[in-house]
Amino acid sequence: MPAPPEGDPWDTLRSLPFGQHLEITDERGVRWSGTVIPPHDLSSPRTLTLKLETGYNVGLRVGPSAAFRLLEGPRTAGLPAAAPPGARAAPHGGVEILTTGGTIASRVDYETGGVRPVSDEADILAFYPDLASSGEVRITPVLDVLSENITPADWIALAGKVVEAFGRGAEGVVIAHGTDTMGFTAAGLSFLLTDLPGPVVLVGAQRSPDRPSSDGPSNLYAAVRVARDRRIGEVVVVMHEGPSDDRFAIHRGTWVRKMHSSRRDAFESRNGPPLGTIDAKDVHLLPTVRAPSAGPPRVDGPLDGRGALLAFYPGLPASRARAFAEGMRGIVLAGTGLGHVAAEHFSWIREASARGVVVAMTTQCLEGIVDPYVYATGRDLLRAGVVYLDDLLPETAYAKLLWSLGHASTPDGVRELLLRDRAGEFHRRRPMEATP
Amino acid sequence: MKVGLEVHQQLATSKLFCACPSELTETTNATFARRLRPASGEERTVDAAAAFQASRGLLYRYESGPANCLVEADEEPPRPLNDQALDVALTMALLLGARVVDEIETMRKIVVDGSNTTGFQRTALVAVGGHVEVGGRRHEILSIALEEDAARKVGSSAGEVAYRLDRLGIPLIEIATGPSIASGAEAREVAQEIGALLRATRRVRRGIGTIREDLNVSTEGGRRIEVKGVQELRLLGEYADREEARQKLLLRLRDELVRRGARVEPAPIDVTGELADLSQGPLAAAVRGRGVVLALRLLGFAGLLGPQPGTDERLGRELADQARAAGLGGLVHSDEPPDPSFSEERRKRLRVYLQLTAADAFALIADHSRERAGRAAAAVAARAAAALEGVPGETRDPLPDGRTRFSRPLPGRDRLYPETDVPPVPVPDERLERLRARLPERPSATRSRLEREQGVPAELAGQLVYGNELDRFEELVGRGHPPLAVARLLTQELPGTVVPSGAPPFEPTVETLDELLGALARGQFSKEGTPKVLGQLAAGAPSVGEAVVRSGLAAADSGELARVVDRIVQEQIGLVRERREAAFSPLMGDVMRELRGRRDGREVADELRRAIAKALADGPH
């Protein structure tokens, strides 16, 4: 029989190690036995989570008269996995995979109930057992964060690791990245990296790799194949083209945006078709793909962090926007339609321009160009000093602004760099069939 | 024999983790293809059943339709557990006297046969304990769980399986009993009782496939066998009884194999070259198609693979099931009767080649893919070796003829790990109190109420309560129709309707039945004519009125009734005079045949008695 309770049983139960076997008799006299499991993040107070013999987890409210007794038995939960054989180093040739965290390198965290990034090479190989057999690969952990935490400073660090990887002889580099800000990083790297001798492929997953249906493995294997393609010398994103596991799209780093919060095919090239596709047989590429350079690759920094991205919305007070521009050297506006903001904003934009702050315009429509000539508002903004960035996505324009600020000291110099194509980011024309 | 039962009932709420309707459809508006691979649970072991399925390396094609959203396509995280479905499960827990858990944790049960796009089935334990009483015996309830139904398999071809997603996500209540059932007949009764309780909640789906039973069968000395997805309640007992017979046979064969010192050579021998001279049959096809034929040496197995006295189960079939599960059509073994494509003489030569004695047996595995044949041979060898141990624990599929077939190894507890995308649901006492205050009437109470208050005979009341028609019964009685007529229509006339071959299944709506009962009450046809009217409706009559006309049943009016009766009495006046009132019975049959249900039998009888009396009074004495 369980021992009679002494004091509040919850005090003991709450501090039991996970994996402890126990038998508990609840206040109705029902007896439960199982293993203590970490509670879900959103679990109720005084609730013990038990894994029963059947494998089910249940939550039991522990009342003051609950009785329990600890049982012998192996503590199974939470044991670390046996480390699989490590990847062979790829001294020459091969693909180097840089990991940054994100869903593609995350597992369910049974302590918090959420998904959590892993940085351990062995863990990653445990998720992607076929990697080692697909040719020479080397895994280099760089960051260990979900991508909402990645900053422009991280872009520079990553760019440095890419250059190092090519320096070690990699034929291509894959960056496993969280999908939330993968479009930003892809754009940032597109401007930072120059003279690339091979592909730099960003890849992510919309379903964590501890699920049998994860898109992580198929995306990663596709990315590794693209990284081996000797026709590519630029930064691209490889993700599912549609909901199926058998076709993937290759997006130019400056054209791509996460357009859905959860679908596998969330990433889309805007204003035109993707740079290519990859299926079971081949990698298909548009002729516009940038060819590899003879190298050596380098990081063409720095980035100047005194640039910002501001989305206009109806009711945005001009005073807020004015304050936002304080201390900045440049601002990308995501304006309405062809590139507009309310008339009350003209004055702060004029003043900022006069102070030497570069104000650039993109469209929050996320598809199509901005054009200052169609409406009076555009013409007014043009006169106020706004530079219109054609069909650049707001995120791409933001990354390009930071890079341009880092490479020109005068406002005119920044404007010139913003308008000059650097990484194939401008579409010169937008074919009709590209509009979905 | 010990039998435990798992009853799975679909609920008539929206889906368990999204707002899609719980409906089946034939419409497809999107398709996609996926692959699955096993993932490790929180204890980081890959479950045996999951690994087995993944080893097949299949491509899964999915059809998505109007009853689907991004959730079933695994393109959006699940929404929180459906509250209405949970209320139904909690109600069942209260009806069964089970202990509801304080906080419901949704789990992932790894299933990588493609029937779930996620690679797992979401399932949550809602309550444990409780009991159900059947025929004076008490059966413990082990667990009540709420889980999502799987996608519907709609086809398969080499390396691919196709599923429709409409069924995926429909809430299922799973009720598992302890192993207290002693016979197939009792299994059926317990399933019936649980089914009636489920229907008493009035929130369950009905129709073929909306309730399915799994049987857990173990015999003395055997192992637990799960027969999964029995849809036909009438076969439930047969599956249990035949499973018992199968396990007994396997144990008998085990004893004989052990006595003989039998053993299995695990390494197959390539006999493709040796059989190159065969010109027809499956073996020849594999040889010609540049495939491979592998032989397994089963030492001491001679005579034990084929038919055994007193049973139609056989070990050879168990081995063939393994080959089939590996993607082959089956196998050839040495206990099969010789046929022209593989003669006795030819077999002898193969025996010599394989160095087998008369006490030994062989199994041949042929396929055009060397790799698949190798995988199948390994599975067959493992199954043959398991025969020396007795009954391997496994999951078996029910076949329409009452037999079962190997489907996969028994899944273990490693299959369950937390579904972290779904928040836990606390169940406060107030919620249980609210549900307790409006518990539905129990089937036994409903049955006696129907008898007592509505005059429905006991047998029909039982059929209503334990069948599928109680809702419609109450609906139609509520519309003012006489309970007895409604009960007869739903339990006897409707199920007995003859549907013309080629016509779609006959599923009349409540409105149609309402119209039919109304027409009957208005005397547009007689109750004897009901089957004909139903037959015409089944054959496609657009309305009840039209069905009455097409069946030639427009009721005879009183004048016509009198004319027909008088004529028949006159025709048989000799008989009437001879047998007097006793002539009623033969004449009644004649009149009814002539009127063919166009007039109520009681009215016909009255009219006939009148006519006979009149004829006797009028005639010579």
Interface residues (C-beta under 8 A of the other chain):
Chain A: D26 R28 V30 W32 I37 H40 L42 S43 S44 T47 T49 L52 E53 T54 G55 Y56 N57 V58 G59 L60 R61 T76 A77 G78 L79 P80 A81 V108 D109 Y110 G113 G114 V115 A126 R207 P209 D210 R211 P212 S213 S214 P217 S218 G242 P243 S244 D245 D246 S262 R263 R264
Chain B: A30 F32 A33 R34 R35 L36 R37 P38 A39 S40 E42 E43 R44 A50 A54 L59 L70 A73 D74 E75 E76 P77 R99 V101 D102 E103 I104 E105 M107 R108 K109 I110 V112 T117 T118 G119 F120 T123 A124 L125 V128 G129 S143 A145 G412 R413 D414 R415 L416 Y417 P418 T420 P423 P424 P426
